[in-house]
Amino acid sequence: AQRSLIAVGADVSNAFAEADGPKQPVYMYIDDAYRDWWENHLGQPPIPKDCNAVRVHKAIQGHPEFPRLWEKHIDRILREMGFNPTIAMSRVSTAELSTVN
């Protein structure tokens, strides 16, 4: 308030899906709900019944490595836009309004 700074917060429901997946392969079990979503929501052809798992190529919630991968991904984007992490809180980034792309 003393410096007339603007604070902006954001939450993205599918943010993890934007980050790259881990170096070690991760596989996900295909259940009926996933098959239904694949066919009816995405309009993709049916997944063969003998296919029980798929490789995950992007980060997903629930895996212990993915929060770090997401943080690395968003940190790179924010730095490219001219933001720099604060000393006190590494997850808070700041930039001069004139330098933000």
Protein Blocks (a to p, Z undefined) as FASTA:
>chain_A
ZZopacdddddfklmmmpccdfbdcdddddfklmmmmmmmnopacddfklcbdcdfbdce
hiaklmmmmmmmmmmmmmmnopacdfklmkbccddfklpZZ
